[in-house]
């Protein structure tokens, strides 16, 4: 023991075990956990008070005294055998409560603590916290973490987006986000690891570590009906499932497991057959008639008889598109600096069309990923670079070179997108639904924010209008793309591809900036925004003019910093996290001005 004041050794103890150490709050006792037992010693003379041997099959990873020093608790969770926790009373050494579990990831004991009055023991697992009465050992309650949700995509119609957790499958409107229906599930003992839903929305398959693979029928309301329980190895040839895929009508379930095998389960009778081995990833047609696997090469098989139809050279990505009629294949050159995409007739392998993609400067791109939307009209490119970390770009598949539609950079860039099969809707990883991009083209412009010092604003909104009719054509958040030039940034907006020869205008607005409107022009079918949108700060209250009302808001927040109660983000006119004389000077410079109507 050492003094915390000067670090001097105040006492030494000779003990016959080494392991995890815990000291009582008043410092009169200490405990050491070894692989075989837990021993409690008195500090004054190192006398052994208790030896607890019933600790389970592994050494404790957590050990703690209660605040009053009357209890000792410990536990562990291993990656191979079991999980356990124990609670002892130190007045007589009695074992008050204990639990031992068969191992799953959900049963690892991550932390143990007591309430301030020592009346309650908290045992924390990855997804739940168990509350135990320290006096009696009775379980008082169990608090479960927020449900782990899995986005299943668009089904059964393109107007519905499906999300599942261990308790229910929920169908949301992709138009307004309202809940259309909720189907309850028999409670799973652990969160879902892999799941799938049939294209018609009637069958749901899920794998969780404690429950195995279950297949359920989803009624219009109420609770799902179990249809099939699929055993895993050694009872079948199926190892731990990594990926599930259901056919459109739910009659066929495809499984890729931890042994890199693809299995087919016929839901009607539960028969299992192995279709392929050494598979990195796979895709199927909606009706389940064809299986495409990436092995040492790409192989296309007919599921009915297992016939190998043809092979393709090794690729970076593939996807079954156009309702199962075509196969999109992405190849990259060895330097990862350019990609080429080809579209094949799926039954025959014949090339339908092919296009070059982007070329990246050598050394600039660290990692790239390319995919194609289900309707084969939009190309998705994700990459990381030194300058922008992550970047996600969407292109219309046009010959000879794809045309940029929209682009996200930095933390706002989604790592993946989920498209509806008709391309009319897109879901971000946060389950935010956006209009699709199959019928859009991109228009690039410049925005100038005088005096802006902070991070690029993410709350700016844009509106596209037909200036002849006044009709709103498109609206959304303005995605600003950072550039090296101070105060001058680029942005991309989308324009419906079917609009031709109509006068358009772009309006940008959001506090604390005055509204600005600039014209769009069409040159050879491409929209351009030649005039920059110059944003003038000072409109704190959002009424599109800089007046005494804005002055009052700034005075009220003057001298405050971001995070303080008085701080008003809209009064921070230069975005530097402080409402100061610099913001006051910008308000004076623009005082009396009004934005565009």
C-alpha positions as CSV (number, residue, x, y, z in Angstrom):
1,X,0.0,0.0,0.0
2,X,1.2,3.5,-0.8
3,X,0.3,6.9,0.5
4,X,-1.6,9.0,-2.1
5,X,-0.1,12.1,-0.5
6,X,3.6,11.4,-1.2
7,X,3.6,7.9,-2.8
8,X,5.5,6.3,0.1
9,X,5.0,2.6,0.8
10,X,3.0,2.4,4.1
11,X,2.5,-1.4,4.3
12,X,3.3,-4.6,2.5
13,X,1.3,-7.8,2.4
14,X,2.4,-11.3,1.5
15,X,-0.5,-13.1,-0.2
16,X,-0.5,-16.5,-2.0
17,X,-2.7,-15.4,-5.0
18,X,-2.4,-12.8,-7.7
19,X,-5.3,-11.4,-9.7
20,X,-8.0,-8.7,-9.8
21,X,-7.8,-6.5,-6.7
22,X,-10.6,-4.5,-4.9
23,X,-10.4,-2.4,-1.7
24,X,-13.3,-1.6,0.6
25,X,-14.4,2.1,0.8
26,X,-12.9,2.7,4.2
27,X,-9.8,0.8,3.4
28,X,-10.0,-1.8,6.1
29,X,-10.2,-4.8,3.8
30,X,-9.1,-5.9,0.3
31,X,-10.1,-8.8,-1.9
32,X,-8.1,-10.6,-4.6
33,X,-9.7,-12.8,-7.3
34,X,-7.7,-15.7,-8.8
35,X,-8.9,-18.3,-11.4
36,X,-9.8,-20.7,-8.5
37,X,-11.2,-18.5,-5.7
38,X,-11.8,-15.0,-4.2
39,X,-10.0,-14.2,-1.0
40,X,-10.7,-11.4,1.5
41,X,-8.0,-10.0,3.8
42,X,-7.9,-7.5,6.7
43,X,-5.6,-4.6,6.0
44,X,-4.2,-4.1,9.4
45,X,-2.5,-7.5,9.6
46,X,-3.1,-9.1,6.2
47,X,-5.2,-11.8,8.0
48,X,-7.2,-14.0,5.6
49,X,-10.9,-13.6,6.5
50,X,-12.7,-15.6,3.8
51,X,-12.0,-17.8,0.8
52,X,-14.8,-18.1,-1.6
53,X,-14.4,-21.0,-4.0
54,X,-17.7,-21.2,-5.8
55,X,-16.9,-18.6,-8.4
56,X,-17.7,-20.5,-11.6
57,X,-15.3,-21.7,-14.3
58,X,-13.3,-18.5,-15.0
59,X,-11.5,-15.7,-13.1
60,X,-13.7,-12.6,-12.3
61,X,-13.3,-9.7,-14.6
62,X,-15.1,-7.3,-12.2
63,X,-14.9,-7.2,-8.4
64,X,-16.4,-4.5,-6.1
65,X,-17.2,-3.8,-2.4
66,X,-20.5,-2.1,-1.5
67,X,-20.2,1.5,-0.2
68,X,-20.9,0.3,3.4
69,X,-18.3,-2.4,3.1
70,X,-20.8,-5.1,4.1
71,X,-21.0,-6.9,0.7
72,X,-18.7,-8.1,-2.0
73,X,-19.7,-8.8,-5.6
74,X,-17.9,-10.1,-8.7
75,X,-18.6,-11.6,-12.1
76,X,-17.2,-12.5,-15.5
77,X,-18.2,-13.2,-19.1
78,X,-15.9,-15.2,-21.3
79,X,-15.8,-15.7,-25.1
80,X,-16.0,-19.5,-24.8
81,X,-17.7,-21.0,-21.8
82,X,-20.1,-19.3,-19.5
83,X,-21.0,-16.1,-17.6
84,X,-21.5,-15.7,-13.9
85,X,-21.9,-13.3,-11.0
86,X,-21.8,-13.8,-7.2
87,X,-22.8,-11.7,-4.1
88,X,-21.4,-12.4,-0.7
89,X,-22.3,-10.9,2.8
90,X,-19.1,-10.1,4.6
91,X,-20.5,-10.2,8.2
92,X,-20.6,-14.0,8.0
93,X,-19.3,-14.9,4.5
94,X,-22.6,-16.1,3.3
95,X,-23.4,-16.4,-0.4
96,X,-26.4,-14.2,-0.8
97,X,-27.1,-14.6,-4.6
98,X,-25.6,-16.1,-7.7
99,X,-26.3,-16.8,-11.3
100,X,-24.4,-18.8,-13.9
101,X,-25.3,-18.7,-17.6
102,X,-24.6,-20.7,-20.7
103,X,-22.4,-18.5,-22.8
104,X,-23.8,-16.0,-25.3
105,X,-22.6,-12.5,-26.1
106,X,-25.6,-11.2,-24.2
107,X,-24.5,-12.9,-20.9
108,X,-21.1,-11.4,-20.5
109,X,-20.9,-9.5,-17.2
110,X,-19.5,-6.1,-18.2
111,X,-19.8,-4.2,-14.9
112,X,-21.0,-4.5,-11.3
113,X,-21.9,-1.7,-8.9
114,X,-24.0,-0.9,-5.8
115,X,-26.5,1.8,-5.0
116,X,-25.3,4.5,-2.6
117,X,-27.1,2.9,0.3
118,X,-25.8,-0.5,-0.6
119,X,-29.3,-1.9,-0.7
120,X,-29.2,-2.7,-4.5
121,X,-26.7,-4.6,-6.6
122,X,-26.5,-3.7,-10.3
123,X,-25.2,-6.3,-12.7
124,X,-24.7,-4.9,-16.2
125,X,-24.7,-7.1,-19.3
126,X,-24.4,-5.8,-22.9
127,X,-28.1,-5.2,-23.4
128,X,-29.6,-5.3,-19.9
129,X,-29.0,-4.4,-16.2
130,X,-30.2,-6.7,-13.4
131,X,-31.2,-5.2,-10.1
132,X,-30.7,-7.4,-7.0
133,X,-31.8,-6.9,-3.4
134,X,-28.5,-7.2,-1.4
135,X,-30.3,-8.3,1.8
136,X,-32.4,-11.1,0.3
137,X,-30.8,-11.8,-3.0
138,X,-34.1,-11.4,-4.8
139,X,-34.2,-10.0,-8.3
140,X,-36.0,-6.6,-8.1
141,X,-36.1,-5.7,-11.8
142,X,-34.3,-5.9,-15.1
143,X,-33.7,-2.9,-17.3
144,X,-33.2,-3.6,-20.9
145,X,-31.2,-1.3,-23.2
146,X,-32.9,0.5,-26.1
147,X,-34.0,-2.2,-28.6
148,X,-31.5,-3.0,-31.3
149,X,-33.2,-2.3,-34.6
150,X,-32.5,-3.6,-38.0
151,X,-33.6,-1.9,-41.2
152,X,-35.0,-4.5,-43.6
153,X,-35.7,-2.3,-46.6
154,X,-38.8,-1.5,-48.6
155,X,-41.6,-4.1,-48.6
156,X,-44.2,-5.1,-49.4
157,X,-44.8,-1.9,-51.5
158,X,-42.4,0.8,-52.4
159,X,-44.3,3.1,-50.1
160,X,-43.4,1.1,-46.9
161,X,-40.1,0.8,-45.1
162,X,-39.7,-2.0,-42.6
163,X,-37.7,-2.0,-39.3
164,X,-37.4,-4.9,-36.9
165,X,-36.1,-5.6,-33.4
166,X,-36.4,-8.5,-31.0
167,X,-40.0,-7.6,-30.2
168,X,-41.7,-6.5,-33.3
169,X,-41.7,-5.9,-37.1
170,X,-42.9,-2.4,-38.0
171,X,-44.0,-1.0,-41.3
172,X,-43.7,2.8,-41.8
173,X,-44.9,5.0,-44.6
174,X,-42.0,6.2,-46.7
175,X,-44.1,9.2,-47.6
176,X,-44.7,10.7,-44.2
177,X,-43.0,8.3,-41.7
178,X,-46.3,7.3,-40.0
179,X,-46.6,3.8,-38.6
180,X,-48.8,1.6,-40.9
181,X,-48.8,-1.6,-38.9
182,X,-46.9,-3.3,-36.2
183,X,-46.6,-7.1,-35.8
184,X,-45.4,-8.4,-32.5
185,X,-42.8,-11.2,-32.3
186,X,-42.4,-13.9,-29.6
187,X,-39.8,-12.3,-27.3
188,X,-36.3,-13.2,-28.4
189,X,-33.8,-14.0,-25.7
190,X,-31.1,-12.0,-27.5
191,X,-31.1,-9.2,-30.1
192,X,-31.3,-10.2,-33.8
193,X,-28.0,-10.8,-35.5
194,X,-29.3,-11.3,-39.1
195,X,-32.8,-11.0,-40.5
196,X,-34.8,-10.8,-43.7
197,X,-38.3,-10.1,-44.9
198,X,-40.0,-11.4,-48.0
199,X,-40.8,-9.0,-50.8
200,X,-44.6,-9.4,-50.2
201,X,-44.1,-8.5,-46.5
202,X,-45.7,-11.8,-45.3
203,X,-42.7,-13.8,-44.1
204,X,-39.9,-12.8,-41.6
205,X,-36.8,-14.8,-40.9
206,X,-34.4,-13.9,-38.0
207,X,-31.3,-15.3,-36.3
208,X,-30.3,-14.5,-32.7
209,X,-27.6,-16.2,-30.8
210,X,-29.9,-17.8,-28.2
211,X,-32.9,-18.5,-30.3
212,X,-31.3,-19.8,-33.5
213,X,-33.1,-19.3,-36.9
214,X,-36.8,-18.7,-36.7
215,X,-39.3,-18.1,-39.6
216,X,-42.5,-16.3,-38.9
217,X,-45.7,-15.5,-40.8
218,X,-46.7,-11.8,-40.4
219,X,-50.4,-11.1,-40.2
220,X,-52.0,-7.8,-40.9
221,X,-52.0,-7.1,-37.2
222,X,-51.4,-8.8,-33.9
223,X,-48.6,-11.3,-33.3
224,X,-46.4,-13.2,-35.7
225,X,-47.1,-17.0,-36.1
226,X,-44.0,-19.3,-35.9
227,X,-43.7,-21.3,-39.2
228,X,-40.3,-23.0,-38.9
229,X,-37.4,-23.4,-36.5
230,X,-34.2,-24.2,-38.3
231,X,-31.5,-26.1,-36.3
232,X,-27.8,-25.3,-36.7
233,X,-24.6,-27.4,-36.7
234,X,-24.2,-30.2,-35.6
235,X,-27.8,-31.0,-36.2
236,X,-27.6,-29.6,-39.8
237,X,-24.8,-28.5,-42.0
238,X,-25.6,-24.8,-41.3
239,X,-23.0,-22.9,-39.2
240,X,-23.7,-19.5,-37.5
241,X,-25.7,-17.4,-40.1
242,X,-24.1,-14.2,-41.3
243,X,-26.7,-13.2,-43.9
244,X,-30.3,-14.2,-44.7
245,X,-32.3,-13.6,-47.9
246,X,-36.0,-14.5,-48.5
247,X,-37.6,-14.9,-51.9
248,X,-40.4,-12.6,-52.9
249,X,-43.1,-14.9,-51.7
250,X,-41.2,-16.2,-48.7
251,X,-41.1,-19.8,-49.8
252,X,-37.3,-19.9,-50.1
253,X,-34.7,-18.8,-47.5
254,X,-31.1,-18.4,-48.5
255,X,-28.4,-18.5,-45.7
256,X,-24.7,-17.6,-45.9
257,X,-23.0,-18.9,-42.8
258,X,-19.7,-18.6,-40.9
259,X,-18.3,-21.4,-42.9
260,X,-18.8,-19.4,-46.1
261,X,-21.5,-21.8,-47.4
262,X,-24.8,-20.8,-49.0
263,X,-27.7,-23.0,-47.9
264,X,-31.3,-23.1,-49.2
265,X,-34.2,-23.8,-46.9
266,X,-37.6,-24.6,-48.3
267,X,-39.9,-23.0,-45.8
268,X,-42.9,-25.3,-46.6
269,X,-41.2,-28.4,-45.3
270,X,-37.9,-27.2,-43.8
271,X,-35.6,-29.2,-46.1
272,X,-32.1,-27.9,-46.3
273,X,-29.6,-28.1,-49.2
274,X,-26.1,-26.6,-49.6
275,X,-25.8,-24.7,-52.9
276,X,-22.3,-23.3,-52.8
277,X,-19.1,-23.2,-50.7
278,X,-16.3,-20.7,-50.3
279,X,-18.7,-17.8,-50.9
280,X,-17.6,-14.2,-50.0
281,X,-21.1,-12.8,-50.7
282,X,-24.1,-13.6,-52.8
283,X,-27.3,-12.3,-54.3
284,X,-30.5,-13.9,-55.7
285,X,-33.3,-12.9,-58.0
286,X,-36.5,-11.9,-56.3
287,X,-38.2,-15.2,-57.2
288,X,-35.2,-17.2,-56.0
289,X,-34.7,-18.8,-59.4
290,X,-31.1,-17.8,-59.8
291,X,-28.1,-17.6,-57.3
292,X,-25.1,-15.4,-57.9
293,X,-22.0,-16.0,-55.8
294,X,-18.6,-14.4,-55.4
295,X,-16.1,-17.1,-54.9
296,X,-12.7,-17.3,-56.6
297,X,-14.8,-16.1,-59.6
298,X,-18.4,-15.0,-60.0
299,X,-20.7,-18.0,-60.5
300,X,-24.3,-17.8,-61.7
301,X,-26.4,-20.9,-60.9
302,X,-30.0,-22.0,-61.6
303,X,-31.4,-22.9,-58.2
304,X,-33.9,-25.5,-59.4
305,X,-31.3,-28.0,-60.5
306,X,-28.1,-26.4,-59.3
307,X,-26.8,-26.0,-62.9
308,X,-23.8,-23.6,-63.3
309,X,-24.8,-21.3,-66.1
310,X,-21.6,-19.2,-66.5
311,X,-18.8,-17.6,-64.7
312,X,-17.3,-14.0,-64.7
313,X,-13.9,-12.8,-63.6
314,X,-13.3,-11.8,-60.1
315,X,-15.0,-8.4,-59.3
316,X,-15.3,-5.8,-56.5
317,X,-19.2,-5.8,-56.2
318,X,-22.2,-7.3,-57.9
319,X,-26.0,-6.9,-57.5
320,X,-29.1,-8.4,-59.1
321,X,-31.0,-5.5,-60.6
322,X,-34.0,-4.7,-62.8
323,X,-36.3,-7.1,-61.0
324,X,-33.9,-10.0,-61.4
325,X,-33.5,-9.5,-65.2
326,X,-30.0,-8.2,-65.0
327,X,-26.7,-8.4,-63.1
328,X,-24.7,-5.3,-62.4
329,X,-20.9,-5.9,-62.0
330,X,-18.3,-3.5,-60.7
331,X,-14.6,-4.0,-61.5
332,X,-11.7,-1.9,-60.3
333,X,-8.2,-1.6,-61.6
334,X,-5.4,-2.8,-59.3
335,X,-4.5,0.8,-58.2
336,X,-8.1,1.4,-57.0
337,X,-8.0,4.6,-59.0
338,X,-10.9,3.8,-61.5
339,X,-13.8,1.6,-61.9
340,X,-15.9,0.1,-64.7
341,X,-19.5,-1.1,-64.5
342,X,-21.1,-3.6,-66.8
343,X,-24.7,-4.7,-67.0
344,X,-25.3,-8.3,-68.0
345,X,-28.4,-10.2,-69.0
346,X,-28.7,-12.5,-66.0
347,X,-29.8,-15.8,-67.6
348,X,-27.2,-15.6,-70.4
349,X,-24.4,-13.3,-69.1
350,X,-24.5,-11.2,-72.3
351,X,-23.3,-7.6,-71.8
352,X,-26.2,-5.2,-72.2
353,X,-24.2,-2.0,-71.5
354,X,-20.9,-0.9,-70.0
355,X,-19.6,2.4,-68.8
356,X,-16.4,3.8,-67.3
357,X,-16.7,5.5,-63.9
358,X,-14.6,7.9,-62.0
359,X,-10.8,8.1,-62.0
360,X,-9.2,9.2,-58.8
361,X,-5.8,10.8,-58.3
362,X,-3.2,8.2,-57.2
363,X,-2.7,8.4,-53.5
364,X,-5.7,10.6,-52.9
365,X,-8.2,7.8,-52.4
366,X,-7.8,5.3,-49.5
367,X,-10.8,3.1,-50.1
368,X,-13.7,3.0,-52.5
369,X,-17.0,1.2,-52.9
370,X,-19.3,1.2,-55.8
371,X,-22.8,-0.2,-56.2
372,X,-25.9,0.2,-58.5
373,X,-29.5,0.9,-57.5
374,X,-32.1,-1.9,-58.1
375,X,-33.5,-0.1,-61.2
376,X,-29.9,0.2,-62.6
377,X,-30.3,3.9,-63.2
378,X,-28.2,5.3,-60.3
379,X,-24.5,4.5,-59.4
380,X,-23.5,4.9,-55.8
381,X,-19.8,5.7,-55.0
382,X,-18.4,5.8,-51.5
383,X,-14.8,6.6,-50.8
384,X,-12.5,7.9,-48.2
385,X,-9.7,10.3,-48.9
386,X,-7.1,12.4,-47.1
387,X,-9.1,15.6,-47.7
388,X,-12.7,14.6,-46.9
389,X,-12.5,11.3,-44.9
390,X,-15.8,9.9,-46.3
391,X,-17.6,10.9,-49.5
392,X,-20.8,9.5,-51.0
393,X,-21.8,10.4,-54.5
394,X,-24.7,9.5,-56.7
395,X,-24.5,9.4,-60.5
396,X,-27.1,8.9,-63.3
397,X,-25.9,5.9,-65.4
398,X,-25.3,7.7,-68.7
399,X,-23.0,7.0,-71.5
400,X,-20.2,7.6,-72.1
401,X,-19.6,9.0,-68.6
402,X,-22.0,9.0,-65.6
403,X,-23.5,12.3,-64.6
404,X,-23.2,13.5,-61.0
405,X,-26.5,14.0,-59.2
406,X,-25.6,14.8,-55.6
407,X,-22.8,14.4,-53.2
408,X,-22.2,14.2,-49.4
409,X,-18.9,14.7,-47.7
410,X,-17.6,14.3,-44.1
411,X,-19.6,13.0,-41.2
412,X,-22.9,13.7,-43.1
413,X,-21.9,11.2,-45.8
414,X,-24.0,8.0,-45.5
415,X,-21.9,4.8,-45.4
416,X,-24.6,3.0,-47.3
417,X,-28.0,3.6,-49.0
418,X,-31.0,1.4,-49.3
419,X,-33.0,1.9,-52.5
420,X,-36.5,0.8,-53.2
421,X,-36.7,-1.5,-56.2
422,X,-38.3,1.1,-58.4
423,X,-35.7,3.7,-57.4
424,X,-38.4,6.1,-56.2
425,X,-37.2,6.1,-52.5
426,X,-33.9,6.0,-50.8
427,X,-33.3,5.2,-47.1
428,X,-30.2,6.5,-45.2
429,X,-28.7,4.4,-42.4
430,X,-30.6,6.5,-39.8
431,X,-33.9,5.3,-41.6
432,X,-34.5,8.7,-43.0
433,X,-36.4,8.3,-46.2
434,X,-35.5,10.6,-49.2
435,X,-37.0,10.9,-52.6
436,X,-35.3,8.6,-55.2
437,X,-32.7,9.9,-57.6
438,X,-33.5,7.9,-60.8
439,X,-35.3,10.8,-62.3
440,X,-32.9,13.6,-61.1
441,X,-29.9,15.5,-62.5
442,X,-27.5,17.6,-60.5
443,X,-26.9,21.3,-60.5
444,X,-23.8,22.8,-58.9
445,X,-23.5,26.3,-57.5
446,X,-21.5,28.5,-55.2
447,X,-22.4,30.0,-51.9
448,X,-20.5,32.9,-50.3
449,X,-20.9,33.4,-46.5
450,X,-19.1,36.7,-45.7
451,X,-17.2,36.6,-42.4
452,X,-18.2,33.0,-41.5
453,X,-15.6,31.4,-39.2
454,X,-17.2,28.2,-37.9
455,X,-18.1,24.8,-39.4
456,X,-20.1,24.8,-42.6
457,X,-23.8,25.3,-41.7
458,X,-25.9,22.2,-42.2
459,X,-29.3,23.7,-41.6
460,X,-29.6,25.7,-44.8
461,X,-32.7,24.9,-46.9
462,X,-33.1,25.3,-50.6
463,X,-36.2,25.6,-52.8
464,X,-36.4,25.3,-56.6
465,X,-39.3,27.1,-58.2
466,X,-40.6,27.5,-61.7
467,X,-40.3,31.3,-62.1
468,X,-43.0,31.4,-64.8
469,X,-45.7,29.6,-62.8
470,X,-44.4,30.0,-59.2
471,X,-44.7,26.2,-58.7
472,X,-42.3,24.6,-56.2
473,X,-40.2,22.0,-58.1
474,X,-37.8,20.6,-55.5
475,X,-36.8,21.4,-51.9
476,X,-34.4,20.0,-49.3
477,X,-31.3,20.6,-47.2
478,X,-28.5,22.3,-49.0
479,X,-25.4,20.0,-49.0
480,X,-22.4,22.3,-48.9
481,X,-19.1,20.8,-50.1
482,X,-16.0,22.2,-48.4
483,X,-13.3,23.8,-50.5
484,X,-9.9,25.3,-49.7
485,X,-11.2,28.8,-50.6
486,X,-12.2,30.8,-47.5
487,X,-15.9,31.7,-47.4
488,X,-16.6,30.3,-50.8
489,X,-18.1,26.8,-50.9
490,X,-19.8,24.7,-53.5
491,X,-23.1,22.9,-53.3
492,X,-25.2,20.4,-55.3
493,X,-28.9,20.4,-55.7
494,X,-31.1,18.0,-57.6
495,X,-33.4,18.9,-60.5
496,X,-36.1,16.7,-62.0
497,X,-34.7,15.3,-65.2
498,X,-38.0,15.8,-67.2
499,X,-38.0,19.6,-66.8
500,X,-36.7,21.2,-69.9
501,X,-37.0,24.8,-71.2
502,X,-38.6,26.1,-68.0
503,X,-37.2,29.1,-66.1
504,X,-36.0,28.0,-62.6
505,X,-34.7,29.8,-59.6
506,X,-33.0,28.6,-56.5
507,X,-33.7,30.1,-53.0
508,X,-31.4,29.6,-50.0
509,X,-32.6,30.5,-46.5
510,X,-32.2,29.8,-42.8
511,X,-31.4,32.0,-39.8
512,X,-29.2,34.0,-39.3
513,X,-29.0,34.7,-43.0
514,X,-31.2,36.8,-45.3
515,X,-33.0,34.9,-48.0
516,X,-31.2,34.8,-51.3
517,X,-32.6,33.8,-54.8
518,X,-30.5,33.1,-57.8
519,X,-31.4,31.9,-61.4
520,X,-30.7,28.5,-63.0
521,X,-29.9,28.2,-66.6
522,X,-29.9,25.1,-68.9
523,X,-27.0,24.6,-71.3
524,X,-27.1,21.5,-73.5
525,X,-29.4,19.7,-71.1
526,X,-27.3,20.5,-68.1
527,X,-28.4,22.9,-65.3
528,X,-25.9,25.5,-64.1
529,X,-26.0,28.1,-61.4
530,X,-23.6,30.7,-62.6
531,X,-24.4,33.4,-60.0
532,X,-23.3,32.7,-56.4
533,X,-25.7,32.9,-53.5
534,X,-24.2,35.5,-51.2
535,X,-25.5,35.0,-47.7
536,X,-25.6,38.1,-45.4
537,X,-25.9,37.4,-41.6
538,X,-28.1,39.4,-39.2
539,X,-31.6,38.0,-39.6
540,X,-31.6,36.3,-36.2
541,X,-35.4,36.0,-35.8
542,X,-36.0,34.6,-39.3
543,X,-38.4,37.4,-40.6
544,X,-36.1,38.1,-43.6
545,X,-34.9,41.5,-42.5
546,X,-32.3,42.9,-40.1
547,X,-34.1,45.1,-37.5
548,X,-34.3,46.1,-33.9
549,X,-35.8,42.7,-33.1
550,X,-32.6,41.0,-34.2
551,X,-30.6,43.6,-32.2
552,X,-32.5,42.7,-29.1
553,X,-31.8,39.0,-29.5
554,X,-28.1,39.7,-29.9
555,X,-28.0,41.9,-26.8
556,X,-29.7,39.2,-24.8
557,X,-27.0,36.7,-25.8
558,X,-24.0,39.1,-25.9
559,X,-20.9,37.7,-24.2
560,X,-22.2,34.0,-24.1
561,X,-20.3,31.0,-25.3
562,X,-21.7,27.8,-27.0
563,X,-23.0,25.5,-24.3
564,X,-24.1,28.2,-21.9
565,X,-27.8,28.8,-21.2
566,X,-27.7,32.4,-22.7
567,X,-26.0,31.3,-25.9
568,X,-28.2,31.9,-28.9
569,X,-26.8,30.0,-32.0
570,X,-28.7,32.3,-34.4
571,X,-27.1,35.4,-32.8
572,X,-23.6,33.9,-33.4
573,X,-23.4,35.6,-36.8
574,X,-19.9,34.4,-37.6
575,X,-20.3,30.9,-36.3
576,X,-17.2,31.0,-34.0
577,X,-19.1,29.7,-30.9
578,X,-19.2,33.1,-29.2
579,X,-21.6,36.1,-29.3
580,X,-19.2,39.0,-29.4
581,X,-18.4,42.4,-30.9
582,X,-17.6,40.7,-34.2
583,X,-21.3,39.6,-34.4
584,X,-22.4,43.0,-33.4
585,X,-20.4,44.5,-36.2
586,X,-22.0,42.2,-38.8
587,X,-25.4,43.1,-37.6
588,X,-24.6,46.8,-37.9
589,X,-23.2,46.3,-41.4
590,X,-26.4,44.7,-42.6
591,X,-28.9,46.6,-40.4
592,X,-32.0,47.7,-42.3
593,X,-31.4,45.2,-45.2
594,X,-34.1,42.7,-46.3
595,X,-33.7,39.5,-48.2
596,X,-35.2,38.5,-51.5
597,X,-38.9,37.8,-51.7
